[in-house]
Amino acid sequence: MKSVLNSIKLNVHENHRFRLKKRAISHGIASLEDHEILESILFFPIKRSNTNELSHHLINKFGSLENVLSTDTADLEKFGLSTTTAVWLSNFSEICRICTKEQLIKTKISQIVGNLEQEINENEDFFKQFNMLIVGISSTGDMIYKKLIPYDVTNIKDTTKDICVFLKKYYAKYALVVYTQPEDSFFYKNLINTYLRVLSNSFSMLSVTVVGHYSLSNGKLVKIGNNPK
């Protein structure tokens, strides 16, 4: 009789999991209550047991979903979670933190591109005296320095070396490359692909991530990719 009751209870939990997953897929994770979101997170380390009651207990103990996910592994273990489950919750919180940080950096970089576009348009004749503009960006997504490369520089090796020295000096984590010459210029027609390739390789050696190569087209900065065709 006990085994039959356990089987019924297990089926109820399995059906509940199925319904919860289906609702999240159909309507998005935002359609779930906080305890249901925590339940879903716990499905991975806890394969069969009832995560609904546990989710309620965790939120009641620590005050909120955010507090549960930011609680130290040791405190979660003291509450009664297994090491595997406690580590999983801590790791999940770290993943969320990283994703939030990356999204913030992307937003800041988009703002930098917009500001550069406006600056170049307002000073078009000045920028046409140069081949390109290199922008160093910090690990937090803030612009830390800009360097203009003169138009008469055609020695790619020396130019690349100067750029790398500048990025290393200011501890840049990311870089934007803006080609300021028009598309019918000698530079753009003959050197653009070489610079794309050489700069990308050099930045990679410095562990600097190129977040975009841009050219100015009809007053807009257009992303042209990190690799030559």
GITA-V322074 format. One record per pair of residues at least 24 apart in sequence whose C-alpha atoms are under 8 Angstrom apart, sorted by sequence separation. I is the first residue (numbers start at 1). J is the second residue. D is the distance in whole Angstrom. If there is no record, write none. Layout:
<<I & J & D> <I & J & D>>
This chain:
<<35 & 59 & 7> <69 & 93 & 5> <145 & 170 & 7> <144 & 170 & 7> <200 & 226 & 7> <38 & 65 & 7> <200 & 227 & 7> <144 & 172 & 8> <134 & 163 & 8> <197 & 226 & 8> <34 & 64 & 8> <35 & 65 & 7> <196 & 226 & 6> <197 & 227 & 6> <34 & 65 & 6> <112 & 143 & 7> <136 & 167 & 6> <196 & 227 & 6> <197 & 228 & 6> <109 & 141 & 6> <196 & 228 & 6> <108 & 141 & 6> <109 & 142 & 8> <138 & 171 & 7> <139 & 172 & 7> <141 & 174 & 8> <175 & 208 & 7> <177 & 210 & 8> <14 & 48 & 8> <108 & 142 & 7> <136 & 170 & 8> <138 & 172 & 5> <139 & 173 & 5> <173 & 207 & 7> <174 & 208 & 5> <175 & 209 & 6> <176 & 210 & 6> <179 & 213 & 8> <181 & 215 & 8> <182 & 216 & 7> <193 & 227 & 8> <194 & 228 & 8> <13 & 48 & 8> <105 & 140 & 6> <106 & 141 & 7> <137 & 172 & 5> <138 & 173 & 5> <139 & 174 & 7> <173 & 208 & 5> <174 & 209 & 5> <175 & 210 & 5> <176 & 211 & 6> <177 & 212 & 6> <178 & 213 & 6> <179 & 214 & 6> <180 & 215 & 6> <181 & 216 & 8> <182 & 217 & 8> <193 & 228 & 5> <13 & 49 & 8> <105 & 141 & 5> <136 & 172 & 5> <137 & 173 & 6> <138 & 174 & 6> <172 & 208 & 7> <173 & 209 & 6> <174 & 210 & 6> <175 & 211 & 6> <176 & 212 & 5> <177 & 213 & 5> <178 & 214 & 5> <179 & 215 & 5> <180 & 216 & 6> <193 & 229 & 7> <13 & 50 & 6> <104 & 141 & 8> <136 & 173 & 7> <137 & 174 & 5> <174 & 211 & 6> <175 & 212 & 7> <176 & 213 & 6> <177 & 214 & 6> <178 & 215 & 6> <179 & 216 & 7> <10 & 48 & 8> <136 & 174 & 6> <137 & 175 & 6> <160 & 198 & 8> <164 & 202 & 7> <168 & 206 & 7> <176 & 214 & 8> <178 & 216 & 8> <10 & 49 & 8> <45 & 84 & 7> <46 & 85 & 7> <136 & 175 & 5> <137 & 176 & 8> <156 & 195 & 7> <160 & 199 & 6> <164 & 203 & 7> <45 & 85 & 5> <135 & 175 & 6> <136 & 176 & 7> <134 & 175 & 7> <135 & 176 & 5> <134 & 176 & 6> <135 & 177 & 6> <160 & 202 & 7> <164 & 206 & 8> <42 & 85 & 7> <45 & 88 & 7> <134 & 177 & 5> <178 & 221 & 8> <133 & 177 & 6> <134 & 178 & 6> <132 & 177 & 7> <133 & 178 & 5> <132 & 178 & 5> <133 & 179 & 6> <42 & 89 & 8> <132 & 179 & 4> <133 & 180 & 7> <41 & 89 & 8> <131 & 179 & 6> <132 & 180 & 5> <131 & 180 & 6> <132 & 181 & 7> <130 & 180 & 7> <131 & 181 & 6> <130 & 181 & 7> <128 & 180 & 6> <127 & 180 & 6> <128 & 181 & 6> <131 & 187 & 7> <121 & 219 & 6> <117 & 219 & 7> <117 & 220 & 6> <117 & 221 & 6> <113 & 221 & 7>>
